[in-house]
């Protein structure tokens, strides 16, 4: 039960450490310094005397909000760091509470967490299907190798043309693939784009450069290499700060592509449903079907 007869002056006189809170039925004990860490927030106003707080029958300051989520808000105010479990599916609820309390630094931190969280944590349809068809064709390329002024030598080499056709009922996953994979050409890196207006189909075609094919001839044929962005976590002394950066790794064969695609899809909750022609040799498959569990 709440004691709604408390006056502002009485509450101000009683606001001293430690502060006992009743947030939606969850009890917490903290300090005024923690609660007023963000002075321009609602909590800062409540516990600096600008707003008279309510109390329950036991004298705890009562806040009618989600008590379980408030634990993360309180931890952030204590440490200035958002320390969430590895698999935390309530970021939208945490954002709602942080927005209610008007804690701007926490909202910015939540935005960064949302951007780096797997799509499955941000939400996604159960039963979403991913279908992949891959192919490799070997072509013979004839080219002139310049030896000197007016001196050319006819050369021949084989190039492997890889193609992958993907269809996914979860359009956000296709968008994520377009962000992680990219083409590398003589003009630099270029992004991938869905191949249909519905944005649930993606076609990739790339040609790794053979060692015997000079770079200028490779560029002349307008071939494209396929790369993937991989996060790298480094420790920067002396403070042991974890620094996350990204590197680009070239996909040299179809097995490498299938391996990276599996890593991305399994991390988002997909499970392998069908592999052809040999279910025991998934990296050398022709077709692959995955379903989100």
C-alpha positions in Angstrom: 0.0 0.0 0.0 1.2 3.5 -0.8 1.3 6.4 1.7 -0.1 9.1 -0.5 -0.3 11.6 2.3 3.5 12.2 2.4 4.4 15.8 1.8 7.3 17.1 -0.3 9.1 18.5 2.7 8.8 15.2 4.6 10.1 13.2 1.7 13.0 15.6 1.1 14.0 15.3 4.8 13.9 11.5 4.6 16.0 11.2 1.4 19.3 10.0 2.8 21.6 7.1 2.2 20.9 4.3 1.9 17.7 4.7 -0.2 15.2 1.8 -0.3 13.2 1.5 -3.5 10.1 -0.5 -4.3 10.0 -0.6 -8.1 6.9 -2.6 -9.3 7.2 -4.9 -6.3 11.0 -5.4 -6.6 13.0 -4.1 -3.7 16.4 -2.3 -4.1 18.8 -0.5 -1.9 21.1 2.1 -3.4 22.5 5.6 -2.8 21.4 9.1 -3.7 24.7 9.5 -5.6 23.7 6.6 -7.9 20.1 7.8 -8.4 21.2 11.3 -9.2 24.1 10.3 -11.5 22.1 11.7 -14.5 20.8 15.0 -13.1 18.6 15.8 -16.1 16.8 12.5 -15.9 13.5 11.8 -14.1 15.4 9.9 -11.4 17.7 12.8 -11.0 14.7 15.1 -10.4 13.0 12.7 -8.0 16.0 12.2 -5.8 17.3 15.8 -5.8 14.1 17.2 -4.3 12.6 18.5 -7.6 9.8 15.9 -7.5 8.2 14.6 -4.4 8.5 10.7 -4.4 5.8 8.4 -3.2 6.3 5.9 -0.4 4.8 2.5 0.4 3.7 1.6 3.9 7.1 0.4 4.8 8.8 3.7 3.9 10.3 2.5 0.6 10.3 5.0 -2.2 7.7 3.6 -4.7 8.1 3.7 -8.5 5.4 2.2 -10.5 7.5 0.7 -13.3 8.9 -2.7 -14.3 10.9 -3.8 -11.4 12.9 -6.5 -13.1 14.2 -4.3 -15.9 15.0 -1.6 -13.4 17.8 -3.7 -12.1 19.8 -3.1 -15.4 19.0 0.6 -15.1 20.3 0.8 -11.6 23.5 -1.2 -12.5 24.1 1.2 -15.4 23.8 4.2 -13.0 26.2 2.6 -10.6 28.9 1.6 -13.1 28.2 3.8 -16.2 28.3 0.5 -18.2 25.5 -1.6 -19.6 26.4 -5.1 -18.6 23.7 -7.5 -20.1 23.6 -11.3 -20.3 25.0 -12.7 -23.6 21.5 -13.6 -24.7 19.2 -10.8 -23.7 15.9 -10.6 -25.5 14.3 -7.6 -23.7 16.2 -4.7 -25.3 12.9 -3.1 -26.5 11.5 -3.2 -22.9 14.8 -1.8 -21.5 14.7 1.0 -24.1 11.1 1.8 -23.1 12.0 2.1 -19.4 15.2 4.1 -20.1 13.1 6.5 -22.3 10.5 6.9 -19.5 13.2 7.8 -17.0 14.9 10.1 -19.7 18.4 8.7 -19.2 20.0 9.8 -22.4 23.4 8.1 -22.0 21.7 4.8 -21.4 19.5 5.2 -24.5 22.6 5.8 -26.5 24.2 2.7 -25.1 21.1 0.6 -25.8 21.2 1.9 -29.4 24.7 0.6 -29.8 23.7 -2.8 -28.3 20.7 -3.1 -30.7 23.0 -2.4 -33.6 25.4 -5.1 -32.7 22.9 -7.7 -31.4 22.0 -10.7 -33.6 18.8 -10.4 -35.6 17.3 -13.2 -33.5 17.7 -11.1 -30.3 16.0 -8.2 -32.0 13.2 -10.5 -33.1 12.5 -12.6 -36.1 9.8 -15.0 -37.4 9.9 -18.6 -36.2 9.8 -20.9 -39.2 11.5 -18.5 -41.5 13.1 -20.5 -44.4 16.5 -20.0 -46.1 17.1 -21.8 -49.4 20.5 -21.7 -51.1 21.6 -23.1 -54.5 25.3 -22.9 -55.4 27.2 -23.6 -58.5 30.8 -23.4 -59.9 31.7 -23.3 -63.6 35.3 -23.4 -64.9 36.0 -21.3 -67.9 39.1 -21.0 -70.1 40.4 -17.5 -70.5 42.8 -16.5 -73.3 44.8 -13.2 -72.8 47.8 -11.4 -74.1 50.7 -11.0 -71.7 52.8 -7.9 -72.5 56.5 -8.8 -72.5 57.8 -5.5 -73.9 57.1 -2.8 -76.6 55.1 -4.6 -79.3 55.9 -7.9 -77.7 52.9 -9.9 -76.5 52.6 -13.6 -75.5 49.4 -15.5 -75.7 48.5 -17.1 -72.4 45.7 -19.3 -71.2 44.3 -19.9 -67.7 41.3 -21.4 -66.1 39.0 -19.2 -64.0 36.3 -20.5 -61.6 33.0 -18.6 -61.7 31.0 -19.1 -58.5 27.3 -18.4 -58.3 25.0 -18.5 -55.3 21.2 -17.9 -55.3 19.6 -17.3 -52.0 15.9 -17.0 -51.1 14.8 -16.2 -47.5 11.4 -15.4 -46.1 13.0 -13.2 -43.5 13.9 -10.1 -45.4 16.0 -8.6 -42.5 18.3 -11.6 -42.8 18.9 -10.9 -46.5 19.7 -7.3 -45.5 22.2 -8.5 -43.0 23.9 -10.7 -45.6 24.1 -7.6 -47.9 25.9 -5.8 -45.0 28.4 -8.6 -44.3 29.3 -9.6 -47.8 30.7 -7.2 -50.5 32.4 -7.3 -53.9 35.9 -6.1 -54.4 36.7 -4.6 -57.8 39.3 -2.4 -59.4 37.2 0.5 -58.2 37.1 -0.6 -54.6 34.4 -2.3 -52.6 30.8 -2.4 -53.6 27.8 -3.4 -51.6 25.4 -6.3 -52.4 21.7 -5.6 -53.1 18.7 -7.9 -53.1 17.8 -9.1 -56.6 14.1 -8.6 -56.5 11.7 -5.8 -55.3 10.5 -8.0 -52.4 14.1 -8.0 -51.0 14.0 -11.6 -50.2 16.2 -12.9 -53.0 20.0 -12.4 -53.3 22.2 -13.5 -56.2 26.0 -13.6 -55.8 28.5 -14.1 -58.6 32.3 -13.8 -58.1 35.6 -15.0 -59.6 38.7 -15.4 -57.5 41.8 -14.3 -59.3 44.1 -17.2 -60.2 47.8 -16.7 -59.5 48.7 -17.0 -63.2 46.3 -14.2 -64.2 47.8 -10.7 -63.9 45.8 -8.2 -61.9 45.4 -5.8 -64.9 44.0 -8.7 -67.0 41.7 -9.6 -64.1 40.4 -6.0 -63.9 40.1 -5.9 -67.7 37.6 -8.8 -67.6 35.6 -6.9 -64.9 35.8 -9.8 -62.6 34.7 -9.3 -58.9 36.1 -10.9 -55.8 33.8 -11.7 -52.8 34.7 -10.6 -49.3 33.1 -10.8 -45.9 33.5 -8.4 -43.0 34.7 -10.1 -39.9 34.9 -8.5 -36.4 38.2 -8.5 -34.7 38.5 -7.9 -30.9 41.8 -6.5 -29.7 43.1 -5.5 -26.3 44.7 -2.1 -26.2 47.2 -1.6 -23.4 47.6 -0.4 -20.7 43.9 -0.3 -19.8 42.9 -3.6 -21.5 40.1 -1.9 -23.4 38.3 -4.2 -25.8 38.5 -2.6 -29.2 36.2 -4.1 -31.8 37.3 -3.6 -35.4 36.4 -5.2 -38.8 38.6 -6.8 -41.4 37.7 -8.1 -44.9 38.5 -11.6 -45.8 38.2 -12.9 -49.3 36.1 -15.9 -50.1 38.3 -18.0 -52.4 36.0 -21.1 -53.0 32.5 -22.3 -52.5 33.3 -24.3 -49.4 34.5 -21.1 -47.7 31.2 -19.3 -48.7 29.0 -22.1 -47.4 31.0 -22.2 -44.2 30.6 -18.4 -43.6 26.9 -18.6 -44.5 26.3 -21.4 -42.1 28.1 -19.4 -39.3 25.9 -16.4 -39.9 22.6 -18.3 -40.2 23.1 -20.7 -37.3 24.0 -17.7 -35.1 20.6 -16.2 -36.0 18.7 -19.3 -35.0 18.5 -21.2 -38.3 18.8 -25.0 -38.3 19.9 -27.2 -41.2 16.8 -28.9 -42.7 18.0 -30.3 -46.0 21.3 -30.8 -47.7 21.8 -32.2 -51.2 23.3 -34.2 -52.7 25.2 -35.7 -49.7 23.9 -34.6 -46.2 27.2 -35.8 -44.7 29.2 -33.4 -46.8 27.5 -30.1 -46.2 30.4 -27.9 -47.3 30.3 -29.4 -50.8 26.5 -29.2 -51.2 24.6 -28.0 -54.3 21.5 -27.0 -52.4 20.8 -26.2 -48.8 17.7 -25.5 -46.8 17.6 -24.0 -43.3 14.6 -23.3 -41.1 14.6 -20.8 -38.1 13.7 -22.6 -34.9 
